[in-house]
């Protein structure tokens, strides 16, 4: 079941990347782009894509990098997601709030990969 969910999340990430590129291209053409917002979105997107390596490691029992890297990545994504959830609730954007539920298993897996030591095959230990 985790492997199916992994491919679903990969697909959602690809969709988000496509939307990010499309929206930023429209913003560049139509209006002045907010540099901070675009940079922040891009960095969070990169961290989110990087976290897929940890998610892959959890599902396939592979160890990439050190636990500290994954702890930092998990906490950064968790704080960002909580902030987005709170902002969405203030703006009453229920679609975004309900879509975030899809990522609960992703955070669970990343948490277990970062904080709980399971038997994994060591590939790269940084």
Beta strands, then each sheet from edge to edge (+ up, - down):
strand 1: 62-64
strand 2: 121-124
sheet 1: 1+ 2+
end
